[in-house]
Amino acid sequence: MKITLMKTALAMLTLSTLLAATGAQADWDRDGHGYRQSQMYGEQIHARRERQMARIRAGLRDGSLTHREFLDLMHEQRTIRVMEHHFRADGVIDAREFRHLDRALDTASNDIRTERHDRQARYTRNAGRWSNN
């Protein structure tokens, strides 16, 4: 009887702790702080993706990226966009999700830099003659 009572009390304590934690999370989101934080995370992610897209387009324009490199980098950006969309499905991007996206964007940034400076160039038309940039 004593063991059953202790198990019941422990189960009730665990359940109340879980409910309190869930309620605290709901209050955090409800008071707007969580939403504002998520919005800031989203703006930072969006700004970084836009800058990276500009770098990729510039690389294609100036010939420092081959067509294959361009397609690979665009695929990487698309993967990050899908990841972000998945994380936003619940309405907020939390700190863990932001860190995950941030690392993915760091990797993408390194890949862009590597591909643009690897001395592989596509042939472009420059001032009326074909040249290798």
The first five atom37 places (N, CA, C, CB, O) and aatype in JSON, in Angstrom:
{
  "aatype": [12, 11, 9, 16, 10, 12, 11, 16, 0, 10, 0, 12, 10, 16, 10, 15, 16, 10, 10, 0, 0, 16, 7, 0, 5, 0, 3, 17, 3, 1, 3, 7, 8, 7, 18, 1, 5, 15, 5, 12, 18, 7, 6, 5, 9, 8, 0, 1, 1, 6, 1, 5, 12, 0, 1, 9, 1, 0, 7, 10, 1, 3, 7, 15, 10, 16, 8, 1, 6, 13, 10, 3, 10, 12, 8, 6, 5, 1, 16, 9, 1, 19, 12, 6, 8, 8, 13, 1, 0, 3, 7, 19, 9, 3, 0, 1, 6, 13, 1, 8, 10, 3, 1, 0, 10, 3, 16, 0, 15, 2, 3, 9, 1, 16, 6, 1, 8, 3, 1, 5, 0, 1, 18, 16, 1, 2, 0, 7, 1, 17, 15, 2, 2],
  "atom_mask": [
    [1, 1, 1, 1, 1],
    [1, 1, 1, 1, 1],
    [1, 1, 1, 1, 1],
    [1, 1, 1, 1, 1],
    [1, 1, 1, 1, 1],
    [1, 1, 1, 1, 1],
    [1, 1, 1, 1, 1],
    [1, 1, 1, 1, 1],
    [1, 1, 1, 1, 1],
    [1, 1, 1, 1, 1],
    [1, 1, 1, 1, 1],
    [1, 1, 1, 1, 1],
    [1, 1, 1, 1, 1],
    [1, 1, 1, 1, 1],
    [1, 1, 1, 1, 1],
    [1, 1, 1, 1, 1],
    [1, 1, 1, 1, 1],
    [1, 1, 1, 1, 1],
    [1, 1, 1, 1, 1],
    [1, 1, 1, 1, 1],
    [1, 1, 1, 1, 1],
    [1, 1, 1, 1, 1],
    [1, 1, 1, 0, 1],
    [1, 1, 1, 1, 1],
    [1, 1, 1, 1, 1],
    [1, 1, 1, 1, 1],
    [1, 1, 1, 1, 1],
    [1, 1, 1, 1, 1],
    [1, 1, 1, 1, 1],
    [1, 1, 1, 1, 1],
    [1, 1, 1, 1, 1],
    [1, 1, 1, 0, 1],
    [1, 1, 1, 1, 1],
    [1, 1, 1, 0, 1],
    [1, 1, 1, 1, 1],
    [1, 1, 1, 1, 1],
    [1, 1, 1, 1, 1],
    [1, 1, 1, 1, 1],
    [1, 1, 1, 1, 1],
    [1, 1, 1, 1, 1],
    [1, 1, 1, 1, 1],
    [1, 1, 1, 0, 1],
    [1, 1, 1, 1, 1],
    [1, 1, 1, 1, 1],
    [1, 1, 1, 1, 1],
    [1, 1, 1, 1, 1],
    [1, 1, 1, 1, 1],
    [1, 1, 1, 1, 1],
    [1, 1, 1, 1, 1],
    [1, 1, 1, 1, 1],
    [1, 1, 1, 1, 1],
    [1, 1, 1, 1, 1],
    [1, 1, 1, 1, 1],
    [1, 1, 1, 1, 1],
    [1, 1, 1, 1, 1],
    [1, 1, 1, 1, 1],
    [1, 1, 1, 1, 1],
    [1, 1, 1, 1, 1],
    [1, 1, 1, 0, 1],
    [1, 1, 1, 1, 1],
    [1, 1, 1, 1, 1],
    [1, 1, 1, 1, 1],
    [1, 1, 1, 0, 1],
    [1, 1, 1, 1, 1],
    [1, 1, 1, 1, 1],
    [1, 1, 1, 1, 1],
    [1, 1, 1, 1, 1],
    [1, 1, 1, 1, 1],
    [1, 1, 1, 1, 1],
    [1, 1, 1, 1, 1],
    [1, 1, 1, 1, 1],
    [1, 1, 1, 1, 1],
    [1, 1, 1, 1, 1],
    [1, 1, 1, 1, 1],
    [1, 1, 1, 1, 1],
    [1, 1, 1, 1, 1],
    [1, 1, 1, 1, 1],
    [1, 1, 1, 1, 1],
    [1, 1, 1, 1, 1],
    [1, 1, 1, 1, 1],
    [1, 1, 1, 1, 1],
    [1, 1, 1, 1, 1],
    [1, 1, 1, 1, 1],
    [1, 1, 1, 1, 1],
    [1, 1, 1, 1, 1],
    [1, 1, 1, 1, 1],
    [1, 1, 1, 1, 1],
    [1, 1, 1, 1, 1],
    [1, 1, 1, 1, 1],
    [1, 1, 1, 1, 1],
    [1, 1, 1, 0, 1],
    [1, 1, 1, 1, 1],
    [1, 1, 1, 1, 1],
    [1, 1, 1, 1, 1],
    [1, 1, 1, 1, 1],
    [1, 1, 1, 1, 1],
    [1, 1, 1, 1, 1],
    [1, 1, 1, 1, 1],
    [1, 1, 1, 1, 1],
    [1, 1, 1, 1, 1],
    [1, 1, 1, 1, 1],
    [1, 1, 1, 1, 1],
    [1, 1, 1, 1, 1],
    [1, 1, 1, 1, 1],
    [1, 1, 1, 1, 1],
    [1, 1, 1, 1, 1],
    [1, 1, 1, 1, 1],
    [1, 1, 1, 1, 1],
    [1, 1, 1, 1, 1],
    [1, 1, 1, 1, 1],
    [1, 1, 1, 1, 1],
    [1, 1, 1, 1, 1],
    [1, 1, 1, 1, 1],
    [1, 1, 1, 1, 1],
    [1, 1, 1, 1, 1],
    [1, 1, 1, 1, 1],
    [1, 1, 1, 1, 1],
    [1, 1, 1, 1, 1],
    [1, 1, 1, 1, 1],
    [1, 1, 1, 1, 1],
    [1, 1, 1, 1, 1],
    [1, 1, 1, 1, 1],
    [1, 1, 1, 1, 1],
    [1, 1, 1, 1, 1],
    [1, 1, 1, 1, 1],
    [1, 1, 1, 1, 1],
    [1, 1, 1, 1, 1],
    [1, 1, 1, 0, 1],
    [1, 1, 1, 1, 1],
    [1, 1, 1, 1, 1],
    [1, 1, 1, 1, 1],
    [1, 1, 1, 1, 1],
    [1, 1, 1, 1, 1]
  ],
  "atom_positions": [
    [[0.82, -1.19, 0.0], [0.0, 0.0, 0.0], [0.87, 1.25, 0.0], [-0.94, 0.0, 1.2], [0.59, 2.21, -0.73]],
    [[1.95, 1.25, 0.84], [2.83, 2.39, 0.93], [3.53, 2.65, -0.41], [3.87, 2.17, 2.03], [3.67, 3.8, -0.83]],
    [[3.96, 1.58, -1.08], [4.66, 1.72, -2.36], [3.7, 2.27, -3.41], [5.24, 0.36, -2.82], [4.09, 3.14, -4.2]],
    [[2.48, 1.81, -3.44], [1.51, 2.31, -4.4], [1.23, 3.78, -4.18], [0.21, 1.51, -4.31], [1.13, 4.55, -5.13]],
    [[1.1, 4.18, -2.93], [0.87, 5.58, -2.6], [2.06, 6.45, -3.02], [0.61, 5.74, -1.09], [1.88, 7.55, -3.54]],
    [[3.28, 5.95, -2.8], [4.47, 6.69, -3.2], [4.55, 6.81, -4.72], [5.74, 6.02, -2.65], [4.91, 7.86, -5.24]],
    [[4.22, 5.73, -5.43], [4.25, 5.78, -6.89], [3.21, 6.78, -7.41], [3.99, 4.38, -7.47], [3.48, 7.52, -8.35]],
    [[2.04, 6.78, -6.8], [1.0, 7.7, -7.22], [1.43, 9.14, -6.96], [-0.32, 7.39, -6.49], [1.24, 10.02, -7.81]],
    [[2.01, 9.39, -5.78], [2.47, 10.74, -5.45], [3.58, 11.17, -6.41], [2.97, 10.79, -3.99], [3.6, 12.32, -6.86]],
    [[4.5, 10.27, -6.71], [5.58, 10.59, -7.64], [5.03, 10.87, -9.04], [6.61, 9.44, -7.69], [5.48, 11.8, -9.71]],
    [[4.07, 10.09, -9.47], [3.45, 10.31, -10.78], [2.74, 11.66, -10.81], [2.46, 9.17, -11.11], [2.83, 12.37, -11.81]],
    [[2.05, 12.01, -9.75], [1.34, 13.3, -9.68], [2.34, 14.45, -9.7], [0.46, 13.37, -8.4], [2.11, 15.47, -10.37]],
    [[3.44, 14.29, -8.99], [4.47, 15.33, -8.95], [5.09, 15.52, -10.34], [5.56, 14.98, -7.92], [5.3, 16.65, -10.79]],
    [[5.39, 14.41, -11.0], [5.96, 14.47, -12.35], [4.98, 15.13, -13.31], [6.32, 13.06, -12.84], [5.38, 15.99, -14.1]],
    [[3.72, 14.75, -13.24], [2.7, 15.32, -14.11], [2.53, 16.82, -13.86], [1.37, 14.61, -13.91], [2.42, 17.6, -14.81]],
    [[2.51, 17.21, -12.6], [2.36, 18.64, -12.3], [3.57, 19.44, -12.77], [2.13, 18.86, -10.81], [3.43, 20.58, -13.21]],
    [[4.76, 18.85, -12.67], [5.97, 19.52, -13.15], [5.91, 19.71, -14.66], [7.23, 18.72, -12.76], [6.24, 20.78, -15.18]],
    [[5.47, 18.67, -15.36], [5.35, 18.78, -16.81], [4.32, 19.83, -17.21], [4.98, 17.43, -17.41], [4.54, 20.61, -18.13]],
    [[3.2, 19.83, -16.53], [2.16, 20.82, -16.83], [2.63, 22.23, -16.53], [0.88, 20.52, -16.04], [2.32, 23.16, -17.28]],
    [[3.37, 22.41, -15.46], [3.88, 23.73, -15.11], [4.89, 24.2, -16.15], [4.52, 23.72, -13.71], [4.9, 25.37, -16.54]],
    [[5.75, 23.29, -16.61], [6.74, 23.66, -17.62], [6.06, 24.03, -18.92], [7.73, 22.51, -17.85], [6.45, 24.99, -19.58]],
    [[5.04, 23.27, -19.3], [4.29, 23.57, -20.51], [3.58, 24.9, -20.38], [3.29, 22.46, -20.81], [3.55, 25.69, -21.32]],
    [[3.01, 25.16, -19.22], [2.33, 26.43, -18.99], [3.29, 27.6, -19.04], [0.0, 0.0, 0.0], [2.96, 28.66, -19.57]],
    [[4.48, 27.42, -18.51], [5.48, 28.48, -18.56], [5.89, 28.76, -20.0], [6.72, 28.1, -17.72], [6.07, 29.91, -20.39]],
    [[6.02, 27.69, -20.78], [6.36, 27.88, -22.19], [5.23, 28.6, -22.9], [6.65, 26.54, -22.87], [5.49, 29.49, -23.72]],
    [[3.99, 28.23, -22.62], [2.86, 28.89, -23.26], [2.81, 30.37, -22.87], [1.54, 28.2, -22.87], [2.54, 31.22, -23.71]],
    [[3.08, 30.69, -21.58], [3.11, 32.09, -21.16], [4.24, 32.83, -21.85], [3.26, 32.18, -19.64], [4.08, 34.0, -22.22]],
    [[5.38, 32.17, -22.01], [6.51, 32.81, -22.66], [6.12, 33.21, -24.09], [7.73, 31.88, -22.67], [6.45, 34.31, -24.54]],
    [[5.43, 32.31, -24.79], [5.0, 32.61, -26.15], [3.85, 33.61, -26.16], [4.6, 31.34, -26.86], [3.78, 34.45, -27.06]],
    [[2.96, 33.51, -25.2], [1.77, 34.34, -25.18], [2.08, 35.79, -24.87], [0.78, 33.8, -24.19], [1.42, 36.69, -25.39]],
    [[3.08, 36.04, -24.04], [3.36, 37.43, -23.66], [4.07, 38.2, -24.77], [4.2, 37.48, -22.39], [4.34, 39.39, -24.63]],
    [[4.36, 37.52, -25.87], [4.97, 38.21, -26.99], [6.48, 38.12, -27.02], [0.0, 0.0, 0.0], [7.09, 38.35, -28.06]],
    [[7.1, 37.8, -25.89], [8.56, 37.74, -25.86], [9.06, 36.65, -26.81], [9.06, 37.48, -24.43], [9.98, 36.88, -27.59]],
    [[8.46, 35.48, -26.74], [8.85, 34.38, -27.6], [8.62, 34.71, -29.06], [0.0, 0.0, 0.0], [9.43, 34.36, -29.92]],
    [[7.52, 35.37, -29.33], [7.21, 35.75, -30.7], [8.22, 36.78, -31.21], [5.78, 36.31, -30.79], [8.7, 36.67, -32.34]],
    [[8.53, 37.77, -30.37], [9.5, 38.79, -30.79], [10.87, 38.16, -31.02], [9.6, 39.91, -29.73], [11.55, 38.49, -31.99]],
    [[11.27, 37.27, -30.13], [12.57, 36.6, -30.28], [12.58, 35.8, -31.57], [12.87, 35.69, -29.07], [13.55, 35.84, -32.32]],
    [[11.51, 35.07, -31.82], [11.4, 34.27, -33.03], [11.44, 35.17, -34.27], [10.13, 33.44, -33.02], [12.04, 34.81, -35.28]],
    [[10.8, 36.31, -34.18], [10.78, 37.25, -35.3], [12.2, 37.77, -35.57], [9.82, 38.43, -34.99], [12.61, 37.9, -36.72]],
    [[12.95, 38.07, -34.51], [14.33, 38.54, -34.68], [15.18, 37.44, -35.31], [14.93, 38.97, -33.31], [15.99, 37.7, -36.2]],
    [[15.01, 36.21, -34.84], [15.74, 35.09, -35.43], [15.41, 34.98, -36.92], [15.4, 33.77, -34.7], [16.31, 34.84, -37.75]],
    [[14.13, 35.06, -37.24], [13.7, 34.95, -38.63], [14.27, 36.04, -39.5], [0.0, 0.0, 0.0], [14.67, 35.79, -40.64]],
    [[14.32, 37.27, -38.98], [14.88, 38.38, -39.75], [16.36, 38.19, -40.0], [14.63, 39.71, -39.03], [16.86, 38.48, -41.09]],
    [[17.09, 37.7, -38.99], [18.52, 37.46, -39.16], [18.77, 36.37, -40.2], [19.16, 37.06, -37.82], [19.66, 36.49, -41.04]],
    [[17.99, 35.3, -40.13], [18.13, 34.2, -41.08], [17.84, 34.71, -42.49], [17.19, 33.03, -40.71], [18.58, 34.43, -43.43]],
    [[16.74, 35.45, -42.64], [16.36, 35.97, -43.95], [17.43, 36.9, -44.52], [15.02, 36.72, -43.86], [17.77, 36.8, -45.7]],
    [[17.97, 37.78, -43.7], [18.99, 38.72, -44.16], [20.25, 37.97, -44.61], [19.34, 39.72, -43.04], [20.84, 38.31, -45.64]],
    [[20.65, 36.96, -43.86], [21.84, 36.19, -44.25], [21.61, 35.44, -45.55], [22.23, 35.21, -43.14], [22.49, 35.39, -46.41]],
    [[20.41, 34.85, -45.69], [20.12, 34.12, -46.93], [20.12, 35.07, -48.12], [18.76, 33.41, -46.83], [20.62, 34.71, -49.19]],
    [[19.58, 36.27, -47.96], [19.57, 37.25, -49.05], [20.98, 37.65, -49.44], [18.76, 38.5, -48.65], [21.3, 37.74, -50.62]],
    [[21.84, 37.89, -48.45], [23.24, 38.24, -48.75], [23.95, 37.1, -49.47], [23.99, 38.59, -47.46], [24.72, 37.33, -50.4]],
    [[23.68, 35.88, -49.05], [24.31, 34.74, -49.7], [23.81, 34.58, -51.13], [24.04, 33.46, -48.91], [24.59, 34.27, -52.03]],
    [[22.52, 34.79, -51.34], [21.97, 34.71, -52.7], [22.61, 35.77, -53.59], [20.44, 34.87, -52.67], [22.9, 35.5, -54.75]],
    [[22.82, 36.97, -53.06], [23.47, 38.04, -53.83], [24.9, 37.63, -54.19], [23.47, 39.37, -53.03], [25.35, 37.89, -55.31]],
    [[25.6, 37.02, -53.28], [26.98, 36.57, -53.54], [26.99, 35.48, -54.62], [27.64, 36.04, -52.25], [27.88, 35.46, -55.47]],
    [[26.02, 34.58, -54.59], [25.95, 33.52, -55.58], [25.65, 34.11, -56.96], [24.86, 32.47, -55.19], [26.29, 33.76, -57.94]],
    [[24.68, 35.01, -57.02], [24.34, 35.65, -58.3], [25.53, 36.44, -58.85], [23.12, 36.59, -58.12], [25.8, 36.4, -60.05]],
    [[26.24, 37.15, -57.98], [27.41, 37.91, -58.41], [28.48, 36.96, -58.95], [27.98, 38.75, -57.24], [29.15, 37.28, -59.94]],
    [[28.64, 35.82, -58.32], [29.62, 34.84, -58.8], [29.27, 34.3, -60.16], [0.0, 0.0, 0.0], [30.15, 34.08, -60.99]],
    [[27.99, 34.08, -60.41], [27.58, 33.63, -61.73], [27.79, 34.74, -62.77], [26.1, 33.19, -61.71], [28.25, 34.47, -63.88]],
    [[27.46, 35.97, -62.39], [27.61, 37.11, -63.3], [29.06, 37.37, -63.67], [27.02, 38.36, -62.65], [29.38, 37.59, -64.84]],
    [[29.95, 37.33, -62.67], [31.35, 37.67, -62.97], [32.17, 36.47, -63.43], [31.99, 38.28, -61.75], [33.36, 36.6, -63.73]],
    [[31.55, 35.3, -63.49], [32.24, 34.13, -64.02], [33.06, 33.36, -63.01], [0.0, 0.0, 0.0], [33.73, 32.4, -63.38]],
    [[33.03, 33.74, -61.75], [33.82, 33.02, -60.74], [33.16, 31.72, -60.3], [34.06, 33.9, -59.53], [33.76, 30.92, -59.6]],
    [[31.91, 31.51, -60.73], [31.22, 30.25, -60.46], [30.9, 29.57, -61.79], [29.92, 30.48, -59.64], [30.44, 30.21, -62.73]],
    [[31.15, 28.28, -61.84], [30.7, 27.51, -63.0], [29.21, 27.26, -62.85], [31.49, 26.17, -63.15], [28.64, 27.48, -61.78]],
    [[28.6, 26.79, -63.91], [27.16, 26.51, -63.85], [26.87, 25.42, -62.82], [26.63, 26.1, -65.24], [25.88, 25.5, -62.08]],
    [[27.72, 24.4, -62.79], [27.52, 23.3, -61.83], [27.66, 23.81, -60.39], [28.55, 22.16, -62.09], [26.87, 23.43, -59.52]],
    [[28.64, 24.65, -60.13], [28.82, 25.22, -58.79], [27.6, 26.06, -58.41], [30.11, 26.08, -58.73], [27.12, 26.0, -57.28]],
    [[27.12, 26.84, -59.38], [25.93, 27.66, -59.13], [24.75, 26.78, -58.73], [25.58, 28.48, -60.39], [24.06, 27.07, -57.75]],
    [[24.53, 25.7, -59.47], [23.4, 24.8, -59.17], [23.57, 24.15, -57.8], [23.27, 23.72, -60.24], [22.6, 24.02, -57.05]],
    [[24.78, 23.74, -57.47], [25.03, 23.12, -56.16], [24.77, 24.1, -55.02], [26.47, 22.6, -56.08], [24.17, 23.74, -54.01]],
    [[25.23, 25.34, -55.18], [25.02, 26.35, -54.13], [23.54, 26.71, -54.01], [25.85, 27.62, -54.44], [23.05, 26.94, -52.91]],
    [[22.84, 26.75, -55.13], [21.4, 27.04, -55.08], [20.65, 25.9, -54.39], [20.85, 27.25, -56.52], [19.69, 26.14, -53.66]],
    [[21.09, 24.67, -54.62], [20.47, 23.53, -53.94], [20.68, 23.63, -52.43], [21.05, 22.2, -54.47], [19.77, 23.34, -51.64]],
    [[21.88, 24.04, -52.03], [22.17, 24.22, -50.61], [21.26, 25.29, -50.0], [23.65, 24.58, -50.4], [20.76, 25.13, -48.89]],
    [[21.05, 26.4, -50.73], [20.17, 27.46, -50.25], [18.73, 26.97, -50.15], [20.25, 28.69, -51.18], [18.01, 27.31, -49.21]],
    [[18.31, 26.17, -51.11], [16.96, 25.62, -51.1], [16.77, 24.7, -49.89], [16.68, 24.85, -52.41], [15.71, 24.71, -49.26]],
    [[17.78, 23.92, -49.57], [17.73, 23.03, -48.4], [17.58, 23.83, -47.12], [19.0, 22.15, -48.33], [16.81, 23.45, -46.23]],
    [[18.29, 24.94, -47.02], [18.19, 25.8, -45.83], [16.8, 26.42, -45.75], [19.28, 26.9, -45.86], [16.22, 26.53, -44.67]],
    [[16.26, 26.83, -46.9], [14.92, 27.43, -46.92], [13.87, 26.41, -46.47], [14.59, 27.95, -48.34], [12.96, 26.75, -45.72]],
    [[14.0, 25.16, -46.92], [13.07, 24.1, -46.51], [13.19, 23.84, -45.01], [13.34, 22.8, -47.3], [12.19, 23.65, -44.32]],
    [[14.43, 23.83, -44.51], [14.67, 23.63, -43.08], [14.0, 24.75, -42.28], [16.19, 23.58, -42.78], [13.35, 24.5, -41.26]],
    [[14.17, 25.99, -42.74], [13.56, 27.13, -42.05], [12.03, 27.01, -42.07], [13.99, 28.45, -42.71], [11.38, 27.27, -41.06]],
    [[11.47, 26.62, -43.21], [10.02, 26.45, -43.32], [9.53, 25.37, -42.34], [9.62, 26.07, -44.77], [8.49, 25.53, -41.7]],
    [[10.28, 24.3, -42.23], [9.93, 23.22, -41.29], [9.97, 23.73, -39.85], [10.9, 22.02, -41.46], [9.08, 23.41, -39.05]],
    [[10.98, 24.51, -39.5], [11.1, 25.03, -38.15], [10.0, 26.05, -37.84], [12.47, 25.68, -37.95], [9.57, 26.16, -36.69]],
    [[9.53, 26.78, -38.85], [8.47, 27.77, -38.64], [7.08, 27.15, -38.57], [8.5, 28.79, -39.75], [6.11, 27.85, -38.29]],
    [[6.98, 25.85, -38.81], [5.67, 25.2, -38.86], [4.86, 25.39, -37.58], [5.84, 23.73, -39.15], [3.63, 25.44, -37.63]],
    [[5.53, 25.48, -36.43], [4.82, 25.66, -35.17], [4.62, 27.14, -34.83], [5.57, 24.97, -34.04], [4.07, 27.46, -33.77]],
    [[5.06, 28.03, -35.71], [4.83, 29.45, -35.51], [6.0, 30.22, -34.95], [0.0, 0.0, 0.0], [6.01, 31.45, -35.02]],
    [[7.0, 29.54, -34.4], [8.16, 30.23, -33.82], [9.43, 29.47, -34.17], [8.01, 30.37, -32.29], [9.42, 28.26, -34.4]],
    [[10.52, 30.21, -34.21], [11.85, 29.6, -34.32], [12.49, 29.77, -32.95], [12.72, 30.26, -35.48], [12.76, 30.89, -32.52]],
    [[12.74, 28.66, -32.27], [13.34, 28.76, -30.95], [14.87, 28.82, -31.07], [12.91, 27.55, -30.06], [15.42, 28.75, -32.17]],
    [[15.53, 28.96, -29.94], [16.98, 29.15, -29.93], [17.72, 27.95, -30.53], [17.47, 29.4, -28.51], [18.7, 28.12, -31.25]],
    [[17.26, 26.75, -30.23], [17.9, 25.55, -30.77], [17.77, 25.52, -32.29], [17.29, 24.28, -30.16], [18.75, 25.24, -32.98]],
    [[16.58, 25.81, -32.81], [16.37, 25.83, -34.25], [17.2, 26.94, -34.91], [14.88, 26.02, -34.57], [17.74, 26.75, -36.0]],
    [[17.29, 28.09, -34.25], [18.09, 29.18, -34.78], [19.56, 28.77, -34.88], [17.95, 30.43, -33.9], [20.21, 29.04, -35.89]],
    [[20.08, 28.12, -33.84], [21.48, 27.67, -33.87], [21.71, 26.69, -35.03], [21.86, 27.01, -32.53], [22.74, 26.74, -35.7]],
    [[20.73, 25.81, -35.25], [20.83, 24.84, -36.33], [20.87, 25.55, -37.69], [19.65, 23.85, -36.28], [21.71, 25.23, -38.54]],
    [[19.98, 26.51, -37.88], [19.96, 27.28, -39.13], [21.23, 28.11, -39.28], [18.73, 28.19, -39.18], [21.78, 28.23, -40.37]],
    [[21.68, 28.68, -38.18], [22.88, 29.52, -38.2], [24.1, 28.7, -38.64], [23.13, 30.14, -36.82], [24.91, 29.17, -39.44]],
    [[24.22, 27.48, -38.12], [25.33, 26.61, -38.52], [25.23, 26.25, -40.0], [25.35, 25.33, -37.67], [26.24, 26.22, -40.71]],
    [[24.01, 25.97, -40.46], [23.82, 25.64, -41.88], [24.2, 26.83, -42.76], [22.35, 25.23, -42.15], [24.81, 26.65, -43.82]],
    [[23.86, 28.03, -42.32], [24.22, 29.24, -43.08], [25.72, 29.49, -43.03], [23.46, 30.46, -42.53], [26.3, 29.97, -44.01]],
    [[26.37, 29.18, -41.91], [27.83, 29.29, -41.83], [28.49, 28.36, -42.85], [28.32, 28.96, -40.4], [29.43, 28.76, -43.55]],
    [[28.01, 27.13, -42.92], [28.54, 26.16, -43.87], [28.33, 26.64, -45.3], [27.89, 24.78, -43.67], [29.23, 26.56, -46.13]],
    [[27.12, 27.14, -45.58], [26.82, 27.64, -46.92], [27.72, 28.82, -47.28], [25.34, 28.06, -47.02], [28.19, 28.92, -48.41]],
    [[27.96, 29.71, -46.33], [28.82, 30.86, -46.58], [30.25, 30.41, -46.92], [28.83, 31.79, -45.36], [30.88, 30.94, -47.84]],
    [[30.75, 29.44, -46.18], [32.08, 28.89, -46.46], [32.13, 28.24, -47.85], [32.48, 27.86, -45.39], [33.11, 28.38, -48.57]],
    [[31.04, 27.52, -48.2], [30.99, 26.88, -49.51], [30.99, 27.92, -50.63], [29.74, 26.0, -49.61], [31.65, 27.73, -51.65]],
    [[30.26, 29.01, -50.44], [30.23, 30.07, -51.46], [31.62, 30.66, -51.63], [29.22, 31.18, -51.07], [32.1, 30.81, -52.75]],
    [[32.27, 30.98, -50.52], [33.61, 31.55, -50.58], [34.58, 30.59, -51.28], [34.12, 31.89, -49.17], [35.37, 31.0, -52.13]],
    [[34.53, 29.32, -50.92], [35.42, 28.32, -51.51], [35.2, 28.21, -53.01], [35.2, 26.96, -50.85], [36.16, 28.22, -53.79]],
    [[33.94, 28.12, -53.43], [33.65, 27.95, -54.85], [33.98, 29.2, -55.66], [32.19, 27.61, -55.04], [34.43, 29.09, -56.8]],
    [[33.79, 30.36, -55.1], [34.09, 31.59, -55.84], [35.58, 31.85, -55.96], [33.43, 32.78, -55.17], [36.01, 32.58, -56.86]],
    [[36.37, 31.27, -55.08], [37.81, 31.53, -55.1], [38.64, 30.3, -55.43], [38.25, 32.08, -53.76], [39.83, 30.25, -55.11]],
    [[38.04, 29.31, -56.06], [38.79, 28.1, -56.37], [39.5, 28.14, -57.72], [37.87, 26.92, -56.34], [40.04, 27.14, -58.18]],
    [[39.5, 29.29, -58.34], [40.18, 29.53, -59.62], [39.62, 28.71, -60.76], [41.63, 29.24, -59.47], [40.26, 28.59, -61.8]],
    [[38.43, 28.15, -60.58], [37.72, 27.57, -61.71], [36.85, 28.69, -62.25], [36.87, 26.29, -61.3], [36.12, 29.34, -61.49]],
    [[36.92, 28.91, -63.52], [36.13, 29.99, -64.09], [35.4, 29.47, -65.31], [37.01, 31.2, -64.45], [35.88, 28.58, -66.02]],
    [[34.27, 30.04, -65.55], [33.58, 29.69, -66.78], [33.99, 30.72, -67.83], [32.01, 29.66, -66.58], [34.41, 31.82, -67.5]],
    [[33.85, 30.33, -69.06], [34.17, 31.26, -70.14], [33.03, 32.25, -70.3], [34.43, 30.5, -71.48], [31.86, 31.86, -70.34]],
    [[33.37, 33.51, -70.38], [32.36, 34.55, -70.54], [32.72, 35.42, -71.72], [32.24, 35.4, -69.26], [33.88, 35.48, -72.14]],
    [[31.74, 36.09, -72.24], [31.97, 37.02, -73.34], [32.36, 38.35, -72.71], [30.7, 37.15, -74.27], [31.59, 38.92, -71.94]],
    [[33.54, 38.85, -73.02], [34.05, 40.06, -72.41], [34.55, 41.01, -73.49], [35.17, 39.74, -71.4], [35.53, 40.7, -74.18]],
    [[33.9, 42.13, -73.65], [34.31, 43.17, -74.6], [34.48, 42.62, -76.01], [35.61, 43.8, -74.14], [35.45, 42.95, -76.7]],
    [[33.53, 41.78, -76.44], [33.54, 41.34, -77.8], [34.44, 40.14, -78.08], [0.0, 0.0, 0.0], [34.49, 39.68, -79.22]],
    [[35.16, 39.63, -77.1], [35.99, 38.45, -77.32], [35.77, 37.46, -76.17], [37.51, 38.85, -77.42], [35.34, 37.85, -75.08]],
    [[36.05, 36.23, -76.41], [35.89, 35.21, -75.38], [37.14, 35.19, -74.53], [35.6, 33.81, -76.0], [38.26, 35.17, -75.05]],
    [[36.95, 35.2, -73.25], [38.12, 35.15, -72.37], [37.81, 34.29, -71.16], [38.55, 36.58, -71.93], [36.64, 34.07, -70.82]],
    [[38.83, 33.82, -70.53], [38.68, 33.02, -69.33], [38.97, 33.92, -68.14], [39.62, 31.78, -69.34], [40.11, 34.36, -67.96]],
    [[37.95, 34.21, -67.32], [38.12, 35.11, -66.16], [38.76, 34.38, -65.03], [36.79, 35.69, -65.71], [38.99, 34.97, -63.97]]
  ]
}
